[in-house]
Structure formats: C-alpha cells, structure tokens
Amino acid sequence: MAGVNGLDLLSYIRQRHPGLPVIVVTAFGGTEVEAEALKRGATYYIDKPFRMARLLAMLRAALGPAAHGAGRRWAEYG
C-alpha cells in the first residue's frame, strides 16, 4: 500500500470499528510484525504466499456462524 503502513491502518480500523474482524495479509512479515499486528488487534495474521484454504478458514472463523453458507460459495472460487 503506497504511503500507508499496514499496522497503522490496523490501528485506525480498530479505533473506529473495534468489533470488526481484521485479517492482516502481508508479504513483509515475520514474527515481530505478526506479534505487533496481534497486539494492535488483528483477528488473524497470514503471510504471502498463502494457501486459499487457510485464508478461507480464517474468514469463516472471523465471521462466525454468518460465514457458514457463504463459505461454501467462496471455496468454489478458490
């Protein structure tokens, strides 16, 4: 993201929408970045490249029961 730090964006989202699930997806990760993302309130964290099945599992878990029907449709496009 040009000109925007992802961790700062996460903090911004958390301040304005504290209940919103946020999955941080990054190509510039590592244990320090992951720890900071989780500290700032990320629901989940995933490094690129990632397996679509893993991301879909995170989405389903983050969305809870509302994702059960939609999850099957998402999988069709993975």
PLY file of the C-alpha trace (Angstrom):
ply
format ascii 1.0
element vertex 78
property float x
property float y
property float z
element edge 77
property int vertex1
property int vertex2
end_header
0.00 0.00 0.00
1.67 3.15 -1.18
2.13 5.71 1.57
0.27 3.73 4.24
1.76 1.48 6.89
-0.44 -1.61 7.31
-0.03 -1.68 11.08
-1.07 1.97 11.31
-4.09 1.20 9.13
-4.96 -1.65 11.50
-4.81 0.74 14.46
-7.03 3.21 12.58
-9.60 0.49 11.86
-9.54 -0.73 15.47
-10.19 2.79 16.79
-13.18 3.35 14.52
-14.62 -0.16 14.33
-13.48 -2.11 17.40
-15.70 -5.14 16.73
-14.77 -5.56 13.07
-12.71 -8.71 12.36
-9.43 -7.83 10.61
-7.16 -10.30 8.85
-3.72 -8.87 8.15
-2.22 -10.21 4.89
1.39 -9.27 4.25
4.37 -10.07 2.08
6.70 -8.35 4.57
6.10 -10.44 7.63
8.00 -12.12 10.35
7.42 -12.91 13.98
7.91 -9.31 15.10
5.37 -7.97 12.60
2.93 -10.75 13.47
3.26 -10.04 17.19
2.70 -6.32 16.62
-0.34 -6.95 14.40
-1.92 -9.19 17.02
-1.04 -6.68 19.75
-2.82 -3.96 17.76
-5.93 -6.11 17.50
-5.69 -8.17 14.31
-8.07 -11.09 14.42
-5.69 -13.20 12.32
-2.39 -12.76 10.50
-1.23 -14.52 7.34
1.95 -14.24 5.24
2.09 -14.26 1.46
2.17 -16.54 -0.32
-0.70 -18.30 1.41
-2.98 -21.19 0.63
-6.51 -20.11 -0.21
-7.92 -22.84 2.04
-6.11 -21.33 5.02
-7.40 -17.82 4.29
-10.94 -19.13 3.82
-10.73 -20.95 7.16
-9.67 -17.68 8.81
-12.53 -15.82 7.14
-15.04 -18.40 8.31
-13.71 -18.31 11.85
-13.64 -14.49 11.92
-17.19 -14.18 10.62
-18.59 -16.97 12.78
-21.98 -18.52 12.02
-22.75 -15.90 9.34
-20.00 -17.39 7.14
-21.24 -20.98 7.05
-23.36 -20.69 3.91
-21.10 -18.14 2.22
-18.01 -20.22 2.92
-19.10 -22.90 0.50
-19.57 -20.35 -2.26
-16.17 -18.75 -1.54
-14.50 -22.14 -1.85
-15.89 -22.54 -5.36
-13.84 -19.53 -6.49
-10.60 -20.57 -4.75
0 1
1 2
2 3
3 4
4 5
5 6
6 7
7 8
8 9
9 10
10 11
11 12
12 13
13 14
14 15
15 16
16 17
17 18
18 19
19 20
20 21
21 22
22 23
23 24
24 25
25 26
26 27
27 28
28 29
29 30
30 31
31 32
32 33
33 34
34 35
35 36
36 37
37 38
38 39
39 40
40 41
41 42
42 43
43 44
44 45
45 46
46 47
47 48
48 49
49 50
50 51
51 52
52 53
53 54
54 55
55 56
56 57
57 58
58 59
59 60
60 61
61 62
62 63
63 64
64 65
65 66
66 67
67 68
68 69
69 70
70 71
71 72
72 73
73 74
74 75
75 76
76 77
